[in-house]
Amino acid sequence: MRHGAAVPYKRCFTMRAAMNPQPVSVAQYGIGPIGAEIARLLLTKPWVKLVAAVDIDPNKIGKDLGEVIGLGRLAGVKVTPDLQGKPEVVCHSTGSRLREVSSQLKSLLERGCHVVSTCEELSFPLDQQIRADLQQTARSHNVTLLGTGVNPGFVMDKLPLTLTSVCQRVDAVEIIRIQNASTRREPLQRKVGAGMTTAEFRAAVQSGKIKHMGLRESLMLVGNGLGVEFEKISDEKIEPIVAEREVVTQYLKVAPGQVAGVHQTIEGRGKINVRLELRMYVGAEDVAADRVIVHGVPDLEMEIKGGVHGDRATAAMVVNAIPRVISARPGVLTMDDIPISFR
């Protein structure tokens, strides 16, 4: 994903802020649950001016963004079906599959906007034709396109890569994410199969309706960051996690014997072996955690008890990436290409 082509100079965000007190103009493109979370966070940042909000839902079009996202006050921005004006940065959150949103991304790049997107497949684009098209578009308009989020984007790729920087040798990396879906939005609880029978779950997996998007992209991002060409990549294994007790969430009830969520794994084997395991299910309060285990010199193990909250952290990753994207080189970048911190 890295390249060495010469690109036009772009001022860093800190220099820009010192020379120009005007905040960064930002648009929120897509106002579903994640887009709303991003918009609420954008409105708290003094260095951001939220100038536009886009959504195709007729129940949102024409309304003030503050009303749509439950802000409790007016935001002074009306929701429109198409992007108005030319904001410096667009926060994009409309879909997980790159093929389905690539035309949106290309249009935003052609407008001359930097784009930070939550599209999971954009985190490490595996479709080379689409990636090449977006790459050419971004470079020709001197703008940057970044796919990010919490997973993919941080917990199962950026964080493990950062941890390996203190190693003299790495033999294998294990990345384990256990998420308590009980605290997450309703679409996610449905997406992991909560409340289904095991037969319904397996049928939904077969039809592509149940799958955490981005696990393969995270694996490839980690491999790329470690400089590894995997000799073998396993198929993604997707199995149900069956509830042993009744679990009741804000949105649904799961009886014992019904599916509580999903257990998904993928592994790359080569000079360095990398294994990713995701368990996302309702009722995981006592075991939720994010773990990274590095086998090498030295051996390392890190655990975030309770795990990183997906929705809030995704919004934070998008917003905190804005200053870095503004000063990054043009083109399609991954989280391995930029530093990031709270802003």
C-alpha positions as CSV (number, residue, x, y, z in Angstrom):
1,M,0.0,0.0,0.0
2,R,3.0,2.3,0.4
3,H,4.4,4.1,-2.6
4,G,7.2,6.5,-3.2
5,A,5.8,8.8,-5.9
6,A,6.4,12.5,-5.5
7,V,3.4,14.4,-4.3
8,P,2.6,18.1,-3.8
9,Y,3.5,19.5,-0.4
10,K,0.6,19.8,2.1
11,R,0.8,22.1,5.1
12,C,0.7,20.3,8.5
13,F,-2.4,20.9,10.6
14,T,-0.5,22.7,13.4
15,M,1.1,25.2,10.9
16,R,-2.3,25.7,9.3
17,A,-3.9,26.4,12.7
18,A,-1.2,28.9,13.6
19,M,-1.4,30.7,10.2
20,N,-5.1,30.5,9.8
21,P,-7.5,30.7,12.8
22,Q,-10.4,29.4,10.7
23,P,-11.6,26.0,11.8
24,V,-11.6,23.0,9.4
25,S,-14.8,22.9,7.4
26,V,-16.3,19.3,7.7
27,A,-19.3,17.6,6.3
28,Q,-21.0,14.5,7.7
29,Y,-22.0,12.1,4.9
30,G,-24.4,9.5,6.1
31,I,-26.4,9.9,9.4
32,G,-27.1,6.4,10.6
33,P,-26.1,5.4,14.1
34,I,-22.4,5.8,13.4
35,G,-22.8,9.0,11.4
36,A,-24.9,10.5,14.2
37,E,-22.2,9.6,16.7
38,I,-19.5,11.2,14.5
39,A,-21.6,14.3,14.0
40,R,-22.2,14.7,17.8
41,L,-18.4,14.5,18.3
42,L,-17.6,16.9,15.5
43,L,-19.9,19.5,17.1
44,T,-17.8,19.5,20.3
45,K,-14.5,20.3,18.5
46,P,-13.5,24.0,18.5
47,W,-11.3,23.4,15.5
48,V,-14.2,22.0,13.4
49,K,-16.9,23.8,11.6
50,L,-19.6,21.4,10.6
51,V,-21.0,22.9,7.4
52,A,-23.1,20.1,5.8
53,A,-24.9,16.9,6.6
54,V,-26.0,14.4,3.9
55,D,-28.5,11.5,4.1
56,I,-30.9,10.0,1.6
57,D,-33.6,9.1,4.2
58,P,-36.6,11.2,3.4
59,N,-37.5,11.4,7.1
60,K,-34.2,13.2,7.7
61,I,-34.0,15.5,4.7
62,G,-34.8,19.1,5.4
63,K,-34.5,18.7,9.2
64,D,-31.9,20.4,11.3
65,L,-29.1,18.0,12.1
66,G,-29.4,18.6,15.8
67,E,-33.0,17.2,15.7
68,V,-32.0,14.2,13.6
69,I,-29.1,13.1,15.9
70,G,-31.0,13.9,19.2
71,L,-28.7,16.7,20.2
72,G,-31.3,18.6,22.2
73,R,-30.6,21.8,20.3
74,L,-30.3,23.0,16.8
75,A,-27.0,22.6,15.0
76,G,-27.7,25.2,12.3
77,V,-27.2,22.6,9.5
78,K,-30.0,21.2,7.4
79,V,-29.8,17.6,6.2
80,T,-29.7,17.4,2.4
81,P,-29.8,14.4,0.0
82,D,-26.6,15.6,-1.8
83,L,-23.5,17.3,-0.6
84,Q,-23.6,21.1,-0.8
85,G,-20.5,23.2,-1.3
86,K,-16.9,22.0,-0.9
87,P,-15.9,21.2,2.7
88,E,-12.3,20.6,3.3
89,V,-13.0,17.2,4.8
90,V,-15.9,14.8,4.5
91,C,-16.6,12.1,7.2
92,H,-18.2,9.3,5.2
93,S,-20.3,6.5,6.8
94,T,-22.8,4.9,4.5
95,G,-21.7,1.3,4.0
96,S,-19.3,-1.5,4.7
97,R,-18.7,-2.9,1.2
98,L,-16.2,-0.9,-0.9
99,R,-17.9,-1.8,-4.2
100,E,-21.2,-0.3,-2.9
101,V,-19.7,3.0,-1.8
102,S,-16.8,3.5,-4.2
103,S,-18.9,5.8,-6.5
104,Q,-19.7,8.0,-3.5
105,L,-16.0,8.2,-2.5
106,K,-14.9,9.0,-6.0
107,S,-17.4,11.8,-6.3
108,L,-16.2,13.3,-3.0
109,L,-12.6,13.1,-4.1
110,E,-13.4,14.7,-7.5
111,R,-15.0,17.6,-5.6
112,G,-11.6,18.2,-4.0
113,C,-12.4,17.0,-0.5
114,H,-10.3,14.9,1.8
115,V,-12.4,11.9,2.9
116,V,-12.3,9.8,6.2
117,S,-14.6,6.8,5.8
118,T,-15.8,4.1,8.1
119,C,-16.2,1.7,5.1
120,E,-14.6,-1.5,6.6
121,E,-13.3,-2.8,3.2
122,L,-11.6,0.6,2.6
123,S,-9.3,0.0,5.6
124,F,-7.1,-2.1,3.3
125,P,-8.7,-2.3,-0.2
126,L,-8.4,-5.8,-1.6
127,D,-10.1,-4.9,-4.9
128,Q,-7.2,-3.7,-6.8
129,Q,-9.2,-2.2,-9.6
130,I,-11.3,0.0,-7.3
131,R,-8.2,0.9,-5.2
132,A,-6.3,2.0,-8.4
133,D,-9.3,4.1,-9.5
134,L,-9.6,5.8,-6.2
135,Q,-5.9,6.2,-5.9
136,Q,-5.6,8.0,-9.3
137,T,-8.6,10.2,-8.4
138,A,-7.3,11.2,-5.0
139,R,-3.8,12.0,-6.3
140,S,-5.0,13.9,-9.3
141,H,-7.1,16.2,-7.0
142,N,-4.4,16.4,-4.3
143,V,-6.6,15.0,-1.6
144,T,-6.4,12.0,0.8
145,L,-8.7,9.1,1.3
146,L,-8.5,7.1,4.5
147,G,-10.6,4.1,5.8
148,T,-10.6,3.9,9.6
149,G,-12.6,3.0,12.6
150,V,-12.1,0.9,15.7
151,N,-12.2,-2.5,14.0
152,P,-10.8,-2.4,11.4
153,G,-8.7,0.7,12.0
154,F,-7.3,0.3,15.5
155,V,-7.9,-2.6,17.8
156,M,-7.0,-5.5,15.5
157,D,-4.5,-3.8,13.2
158,K,-3.1,-0.3,14.2
159,L,-2.7,-1.2,17.9
160,P,-0.9,-4.6,17.3
161,L,1.5,-3.0,14.8
162,T,2.3,-0.3,17.3
163,L,3.0,-2.8,20.0
164,T,5.4,-4.8,17.8
165,S,7.6,-1.7,17.4
166,V,9.5,-2.6,20.6
167,C,10.3,-6.1,19.4
168,Q,13.7,-7.2,18.0
169,R,12.0,-10.2,16.5
170,V,8.4,-11.2,15.9
171,D,7.4,-14.9,15.3
172,A,3.7,-14.7,15.7
173,V,0.9,-12.3,16.7
174,E,-2.5,-13.3,18.2
175,I,-5.2,-10.6,18.2
176,I,-8.4,-11.4,20.2
177,R,-11.4,-9.1,20.5
178,I,-14.3,-10.1,22.7
179,Q,-17.1,-7.5,22.5
180,N,-20.2,-7.3,24.6
181,A,-22.9,-6.7,22.0
182,S,-25.5,-5.9,24.7
183,T,-24.2,-2.4,24.9
184,R,-24.1,-1.8,21.1
185,R,-26.7,-0.4,18.7
186,E,-29.6,-2.6,17.6
187,P,-28.4,-3.2,13.9
188,L,-25.2,-4.6,15.3
189,Q,-27.0,-7.0,17.7
190,R,-29.1,-8.2,14.8
191,K,-26.1,-8.4,12.5
192,V,-24.3,-10.9,14.9
193,G,-27.4,-13.1,14.9
194,A,-28.6,-12.5,18.4
195,G,-31.9,-14.3,18.9
196,M,-31.7,-16.6,16.0
197,T,-31.7,-20.4,16.1
198,T,-28.4,-22.1,15.1
199,A,-30.0,-23.2,11.8
200,E,-31.1,-19.6,11.0
201,F,-27.7,-18.4,11.9
202,R,-25.9,-20.9,9.5
203,A,-28.3,-20.0,6.7
204,A,-27.7,-16.3,7.3
205,V,-23.9,-16.9,7.2
206,Q,-24.3,-18.9,4.0
207,S,-26.2,-16.0,2.4
208,G,-23.6,-13.4,3.5
209,K,-26.0,-11.7,6.0
210,I,-23.9,-12.5,9.1
211,K,-20.2,-11.5,8.9
212,H,-18.1,-9.0,10.6
213,M,-16.7,-6.9,7.8
214,G,-13.1,-6.1,7.8
215,L,-11.4,-9.0,9.5
216,R,-9.5,-10.1,6.4
217,E,-8.6,-6.5,5.7
218,S,-7.2,-6.2,9.3
219,L,-5.1,-9.4,8.7
220,M,-3.7,-8.0,5.5
221,L,-3.0,-4.6,7.0
222,V,-1.1,-6.3,9.9
223,G,0.9,-8.5,7.4
224,N,1.7,-5.5,5.2
225,G,2.8,-3.5,8.2
226,L,5.1,-6.3,9.4
227,G,6.5,-6.7,5.8
228,V,5.1,-10.2,5.5
229,E,3.8,-12.0,2.4
230,F,1.6,-14.7,3.8
231,E,2.2,-18.1,2.3
232,K,-1.3,-19.3,3.2
233,I,-4.4,-17.4,4.3
234,S,-7.2,-19.4,5.9
235,D,-10.9,-19.0,5.0
236,E,-12.8,-17.0,7.5
237,K,-14.5,-19.3,10.0
238,I,-17.9,-18.0,11.2
239,E,-19.6,-20.0,14.0
240,P,-22.5,-19.2,16.4
241,I,-22.0,-18.5,20.1
242,V,-25.0,-20.1,21.8
243,A,-26.5,-18.6,24.9
244,E,-26.3,-20.6,28.1
245,R,-28.7,-18.3,29.9
246,E,-31.4,-15.8,29.0
247,V,-30.0,-12.5,27.9
248,V,-32.2,-9.4,27.6
249,T,-31.0,-6.2,26.0
250,Q,-32.6,-2.9,25.2
251,Y,-33.6,-4.3,21.8
252,L,-34.1,-8.0,22.0
253,K,-34.3,-11.2,24.2
254,V,-32.2,-14.3,23.7
255,A,-33.4,-17.5,25.3
256,P,-31.0,-20.3,26.3
257,G,-30.1,-22.4,23.3
258,Q,-30.5,-19.4,20.9
259,V,-27.7,-17.7,19.2
260,A,-26.1,-14.9,21.3
261,G,-23.6,-13.8,18.7
262,V,-20.7,-14.6,16.3
263,H,-17.3,-16.2,16.6
264,Q,-15.1,-15.4,13.6
265,T,-11.5,-16.2,13.0
266,I,-8.9,-15.9,10.2
267,E,-5.2,-16.7,10.1
268,G,-2.2,-15.9,7.9
269,R,0.8,-18.1,7.9
270,G,4.3,-17.3,6.7
271,K,7.5,-15.9,8.1
272,I,5.3,-14.4,10.8
273,N,2.0,-16.1,11.7
274,V,-0.9,-13.8,12.5
275,R,-4.2,-15.0,13.9
276,L,-7.3,-12.8,14.5
277,E,-10.2,-13.9,16.6
278,L,-13.4,-12.0,17.1
279,R,-16.2,-12.9,19.5
280,M,-19.1,-10.5,19.5
281,Y,-22.2,-11.5,21.4
282,V,-24.8,-10.3,23.9
283,G,-24.2,-11.3,27.5
284,A,-20.4,-11.0,27.4
285,E,-20.2,-8.5,30.2
286,D,-17.7,-10.5,32.3
287,V,-15.3,-11.5,29.6
288,A,-15.2,-8.5,27.2
289,A,-11.6,-7.5,26.5
290,D,-9.2,-6.7,23.7
291,R,-5.9,-8.7,23.8
292,V,-2.8,-8.6,21.7
293,I,-0.2,-11.4,22.2
294,V,3.2,-11.1,20.5
295,H,5.5,-14.1,20.4
296,G,9.1,-12.9,19.8
297,V,11.9,-11.0,21.4
298,P,10.5,-9.9,23.8
299,D,7.2,-11.7,24.2
300,L,4.5,-9.2,24.9
301,E,0.9,-9.4,26.1
302,M,-1.5,-6.5,26.4
303,E,-5.1,-6.5,27.5
304,I,-7.7,-3.8,27.6
305,K,-10.3,-4.9,30.1
306,G,-13.8,-4.5,29.0
307,G,-12.6,-3.8,25.5
308,V,-12.8,-0.6,23.4
309,H,-16.4,0.4,22.8
310,G,-17.0,0.1,19.1
311,D,-19.4,2.9,18.3
312,R,-17.8,5.7,20.4
313,A,-14.3,4.7,19.5
314,T,-15.2,4.6,15.8
315,A,-16.4,8.2,15.9
316,A,-13.3,9.2,17.8
317,M,-11.0,7.5,15.3
318,V,-12.7,9.3,12.4
319,V,-12.6,12.8,14.0
320,N,-9.1,12.4,15.5
321,A,-7.8,11.4,12.1
322,I,-8.9,14.6,10.4
323,P,-5.8,16.7,11.2
324,R,-3.5,13.9,10.1
325,V,-5.4,13.4,6.9
326,I,-5.2,17.1,6.1
327,S,-1.4,17.0,6.3
328,A,-0.9,13.5,4.8
329,R,0.3,12.8,1.3
330,P,-2.5,12.5,-1.4
331,G,-3.9,9.1,-2.3
332,V,-5.5,6.1,-0.7
333,L,-3.9,5.6,2.7
334,T,-4.2,3.0,5.5
335,M,-3.9,3.5,9.3
336,D,-0.4,2.1,9.0
337,D,0.5,5.2,6.9
338,I,-0.4,7.9,9.5
339,P,0.2,8.6,13.1
340,I,-2.9,9.3,15.2
341,S,-3.7,10.7,18.6
342,F,-6.5,12.6,20.4
343,R,-7.2,16.0,19.0
